[in-house]
Amino acid sequence: MVTADELGQLLQRVGRHDRQAFAEVYQATSAKLYGIVLRILSRRDIAEEVLQEVFVKIWERAADYDSSKASPISWMAAIARNRALDEVRRKLPVAIEDYPEIQDYASEDETALAATMRNEDGRRLAECLQHLDPERRQMVLLAYCDGFSRDELATRFAQPVNTIKTWLRRSLAQLKGCLGS
């Protein structure tokens, strides 16, 4: 397992177009980023394509990574999440998989969240999530695991979008503080 510091150093090397470092970044993060993308898109074929685009963007923007603003995995996860959400907004329904209401079967695949929660970092995150107000916890999970937009959250929680943004920012800061301790 690669530490955050090692991953940050690898990203710096990727920023200098070091292919070996890029391969190591891919090896260390592809499963986690794929889980994020798949959770939002719910289709493996599209998620695989989007994941390729995510890594192209990571290759192109690695030199822009700033460790003072985010951890390496958070920076890459934001790229993956944003690209997946772009795909959701852009895509027109063209396949049966795009109509979940007609698919009346449960997947036996483990969700990305469940897989993450099995490791030590996931257990720490679960503990920290329990310290959030239940409504805020649900909001964070809906936003970052299910891909809900701020507008969708505002509607669901009957709050203005700016309030949702503030609550999410504060909740993430609280989680960061908890995880850092």
C-alpha positions, 0 to 999 in steps of 0.5 A, spaced: 500 500 500 502 506 498 502 512 503 499 519 501 506 522 501 509 516 497 503 518 492 504 525 492 512 524 490 509 519 485 504 525 482 510 530 482 514 525 478 508 524 473 508 531 472 515 531 469 512 525 465 515 519 468 511 513 465 514 509 471 511 513 476 504 514 472 504 506 472 505 506 479 500 511 481 495 507 476 496 501 480 495 504 487 489 508 485 485 505 479 481 500 484 479 506 488 477 511 482 474 506 479 469 504 485 468 512 485 466 512 478 462 506 478 458 508 484 456 514 480 455 511 473 452 504 475 455 501 468 461 498 468 462 499 460 461 507 461 465 507 468 471 503 464 471 509 459 471 514 464 476 511 468 481 512 462 479 519 461 480 520 468 487 517 468 489 521 462 487 528 466 491 526 471 497 525 466 496 532 463 494 535 470 499 532 475 504 538 475 498 542 477 497 538 484 498 542 490 499 538 496 497 544 501 490 543 498 488 536 498 491 529 499 493 526 493 487 521 493 482 526 494 485 530 488 484 524 484 478 522 487 475 529 485 477 529 478 474 522 478 467 524 481 467 530 477 468 527 470 463 521 472 458 527 474 459 530 467 458 524 464 451 523 467 449 530 465 451 529 458 449 522 457 442 521 453 439 514 455 440 509 449 441 502 453 436 498 458 442 499 463 439 507 463 433 505 465 434 502 472 426 502 474 426 496 469 431 492 472 428 489 478 434 485 480 439 486 486 447 486 484 451 481 488 457 485 487 460 489 493 459 496 492 465 501 492 463 504 499 463 497 502 469 495 499 472 501 502 469 500 509 473 494 510 480 497 510 483 501 516 482 507 512 474 506 511 473 504 518 476 510 521 472 514 516 466 510 518 468 512 525 468 519 523 462 519 519 458 517 526 460 524 529 457 528 524 449 530 525 445 524 522 442 529 516 449 532 515 452 525 514 446 523 510 448 529 505 455 527 505 454 520 503 449 522 498 453 527 495 460 523 495 458 516 494 451 517 490 453 523 486 447 527 488 448 534 486 448 540 490 441 542 487 438 535 488 441 535 495 437 542 496 431 539 494 431 533 498 433 537 504 428 543 503 434 548 504 437 553 499 443 551 495 448 555 498 446 552 505 447 545 502 454 548 500 456 550 507 454 544 510 458 540 506 464 544 506 463 544 514 462 537 514 468 535 510 472 540 514 470 536 520 471 529 517 478 532 515 479 534 522 477 527 525 481 523 520 487 527 521 487 526 529 
